[in-house]
Amino acid sequence: MAPSYVLVTGATGFIGAHIVDVLLSHGLKVRGATRSLAKGQAMIDARPKYTSQLDFVEIDDFERTGVFEEAVKGIDSVIHAASPFTYDTKDNEKELIIPAINGVKSILDAASKSDVKRVVITSSFASVLDADRKAPPYFTYTGKDWNPLTYEEAADPATSAVIAYRGSKKFAELEAWNFIKKGDAKFDIVTLCPPMTFGPVVHPVRTVEQLNESNAMLWKIASGHNPLPVARVPFWIDVRDLAKAHVEALLRPEVGNKRYIPAAPEGFSYQLAADIILKEFPWAERTVTKTTDQVIDQSHGLDGETVTKELGVEYKSFKQTVVDLVTQAVDLKRNSTK
């Protein structure tokens, strides 16, 4: 049975708001779960033709059990895009790993007591990446690969927050797969493990200072950040393509219980972003740092093609993504200084 009423967690966030828009464009009803009803209302106000299709529920703490019981009433599908994200931690286990696991547990428990038929989960390439795996020989990450980090390593107080975050994504996603393995769920799941995600925003943002972390990095480059940051991995995706992948993962019956890595075929570096900004925006001559020392790592790849084949997603170019975001950021900057 095709979905008709979808709960989206993290609906007022960068990725979640794009997912909401794709669902609405398919004629589906959407209930957004958000920590801020004011942001939910701002999204409704910005989409006047969809007011009858869109409503919001406020959930203060996504990581507590039992918080989604009311939210899933009348819902037949869920896209779980909410996740804790911070590198400013004092206790990795308490602040990153347990909240991420509990968020997944909470939504799956609620789904199992309702009529939900499918749950799509936003995981991360962090749950796939093996930071110690080196080429040559050339290798390609696929949906079968898992980050080898152990729970003990991720939770260790001596472990950096970056590594602990990778662990939190892995163990939250494993929580979902273990839930399915038990065999008593009335629904199936699809997990998506995207790498760095860039692109224009459609969630409530009034100033460039409010841009999400990945886009803020592109704006910093446009504004003259020196030295240029260095990408941890060369893989990325446009948020609009990622949103489409989520919705297709929901709509296609045959992809149940599959794991995907949606990612564009071309690699990126922040120097490539700087080059694009310099070429496309005349004002950038005055601000953008010119360097030639970053090389895009092409020693290994990532299988984004399966998403094109099985979910029908064609990827945007890095140039289009950067240009669209920077154009929007310039407008934000201009409007906020008026």
Long-range contacts (C-beta under 8 A, 24 or more apart in sequence): 1-76, 1-117, 2-251, 3-28, 3-76, 3-77, 3-117, 3-118, 3-250, 3-251, 4-28, 4-29, 4-76, 5-29, 5-30, 5-31, 5-74, 5-75, 5-76, 5-77, 6-30, 6-31, 6-75, 6-76, 6-77, 6-78, 6-79, 6-250, 7-31, 7-32, 7-33, 7-68, 7-71, 7-72, 7-75, 7-77, 7-78, 7-79, 8-32, 8-33, 8-78, 8-79, 8-81, 9-33, 9-59, 9-62, 9-68, 9-78, 9-79, 9-80, 9-81, 9-82, 9-103, 9-107, 10-34, 10-62, 10-80, 10-81, 10-82, 10-83, 10-122, 11-40, 11-43, 11-56, 11-81, 12-36, 12-39, 12-40, 12-42, 12-43, 12-56, 12-203, 12-204, 13-81, 13-82, 13-203, 13-212, 14-197, 14-201, 14-203, 14-212, 14-214, 14-215, 14-239, 15-81, 15-122, 15-197, 15-239, 15-242, 15-243, 15-246, 16-79, 16-81, 16-82, 16-203, 17-43, 17-201, 17-202, 17-203, 18-199, 18-202, 18-239, 18-240, 18-242, 18-243, 19-79, 19-81, 19-243, 19-246, 19-247, 20-54, 21-47, 21-202, 21-243, 22-243, 22-244, 22-246, 22-247, 23-79, 23-247, 23-250, 24-50, 24-53, 24-54, 26-247, 26-251, 27-53, 28-53, 29-53, 29-54, 30-54, 30-55, 31-55, 31-56, 31-57, 31-71, 31-75, 32-56, 32-57, 33-57, 33-59, 33-62, 33-68, 33-71, 33-82, 34-58, 34-59, 35-59, 35-60, 35-62, 39-203, 39-204, 42-204, 43-203, 43-204, 46-202, 46-204, 62-99, 62-103, 62-106, 63-98, 63-99, 63-100, 63-102, 63-103, 63-106, 64-102, 64-106, 65-102, 65-105, 65-106, 65-109, 66-106, 66-109, 66-110, 67-106, 67-110, 68-106, 68-107, 68-109, 68-110, 68-111, 69-110, 69-113, 71-110, 72-110, 72-111, 72-113, 72-114, 72-116, 73-114, 75-114, 75-115, 75-116, 76-115, 76-116, 76-117, 77-116, 77-117, 77-118, 77-119, 77-120, 77-250, 78-107, 78-111, 78-116, 78-118, 78-119, 78-120, 79-119, 79-120, 79-121, 79-122, 79-246, 79-247, 79-250, 80-104, 80-107, 80-119, 80-120, 80-121, 80-122, 81-122, 81-246, 83-122, 83-124, 83-169, 83-172, 84-168, 85-165, 85-213, 86-161, 87-161, 87-162, 87-165, 88-161, 89-161, 89-164, 91-157, 92-154, 92-155, 92-156, 92-157, 92-159, 92-161, 92-164, 92-167, 92-168, 93-154, 93-155, 93-164, 96-161, 96-164, 96-165, 96-167, 96-168, 97-151, 97-154, 97-155, 97-164, 97-167, 97-168, 97-171, 99-168, 100-168, 100-169, 100-171, 100-172, 101-168, 101-171, 101-172, 101-175, 103-172, 104-172, 104-173, 104-175, 104-176, 104-179, 105-175, 105-179, 108-175, 108-176, 108-179, 108-185, 111-185, 111-187, 112-184, 112-185, 112-186, 112-187, 116-186, 116-187, 117-186, 117-187, 117-188, 118-187, 118-188, 118-189, 118-190, 118-250, 118-256, 119-176, 119-187, 119-188, 119-189, 119-190, 120-189, 120-190, 120-191, 120-192, 120-246, 120-249, 120-250, 121-173, 121-176, 121-189, 121-190, 121-191, 121-192, 122-192, 122-194, 122-246, 123-169, 123-172, 123-173, 123-191, 123-192, 123-193, 123-259, 124-166, 124-169, 124-193, 124-194, 124-195, 125-193, 125-194, 125-195, 125-233, 125-235, 125-261, 125-263, 125-302, 126-165, 126-166, 126-169, 126-170, 126-193, 127-166, 127-169, 127-170, 127-172, 127-173, 127-174, 127-193, 128-193, 128-261, 129-166, 129-233, 131-163, 131-166, 133-300, 134-299, 135-299, 135-300, 136-299, 138-299, 138-300, 138-301, 139-300, 139-301, 140-300, 140-301, 140-302, 140-303, 141-261, 141-300, 141-301, 141-302, 141-303, 142-261, 142-303, 142-306, 143-193, 143-258, 143-259, 143-260, 143-261, 143-303, 143-306, 144-259, 146-170, 162-232, 180-257, 188-256, 188-257, 189-256, 189-257, 190-249, 190-250, 190-255, 190-256, 190-257, 190-258, 190-259, 190-260, 191-258, 191-259, 191-260, 192-242, 192-245, 192-246, 192-249, 192-259, 192-260, 192-261, 192-262, 193-259, 193-260, 193-261, 193-262, 194-237, 194-242, 194-245, 194-261, 194-262, 194-263, 195-233, 195-235, 195-236, 195-237, 195-261, 195-263, 195-302, 196-231, 196-233, 196-235, 196-236, 196-237, 196-268, 197-236, 197-237, 197-238, 197-239, 197-242, 198-236, 198-237, 198-238, 198-239, 198-321, 198-322, 198-325, 199-238, 199-239, 199-240, 199-316, 199-321, 199-324, 199-325, 200-239, 200-240, 200-324, 200-325, 200-327, 200-328, 201-325, 201-328, 205-332, 206-332, 206-336, 207-332, 207-333, 207-336, 208-329, 208-332, 208-333, 208-336, 211-329, 211-332, 215-325, 215-329, 217-270, 218-273, 218-277, 218-322, 218-325, 218-326, 218-329, 219-325, 219-326, 219-329, 221-270, 221-273, 221-274, 221-277, 221-288, 221-289, 222-277, 222-281, 222-284, 222-287, 222-288, 222-326, 222-329, 223-287, 224-287, 224-288, 224-289, 225-289, 226-289, 227-289, 227-291, 228-270, 228-271, 228-274, 228-289, 228-291, 228-294, 229-270, 230-269, 230-270, 230-294, 231-268, 231-269, 231-270, 233-297, 234-267, 234-268, 234-269, 234-296, 234-297, 234-298, 235-263, 235-264, 235-267, 235-268, 235-302, 236-263, 236-264, 236-268, 236-318, 236-321, 237-262, 237-263, 237-264, 237-304, 237-315, 238-264, 238-315, 238-316, 238-320, 238-321, 240-316, 241-313, 241-314, 241-315, 241-316, 244-311, 244-313, 245-307, 245-311, 245-313, 248-311, 248-312, 248-313, 249-311, 252-310, 252-311, 255-310, 255-311, 258-310, 260-306, 260-307, 260-310, 260-311, 261-302, 261-303, 261-304, 261-306, 261-307, 262-304, 262-307, 262-311, 262-313, 263-302, 263-304, 263-307, 263-315, 264-304, 264-315, 264-316, 264-317, 264-318, 265-304, 265-305, 265-315, 266-317, 266-318, 267-296, 267-297, 267-298, 268-296, 268-318, 269-294, 269-295, 269-296, 270-294, 272-296, 272-318, 273-318, 273-322, 276-318, 276-319, 276-322, 276-323, 277-322, 277-326, 280-319, 280-322, 280-323, 280-326, 281-326, 281-330
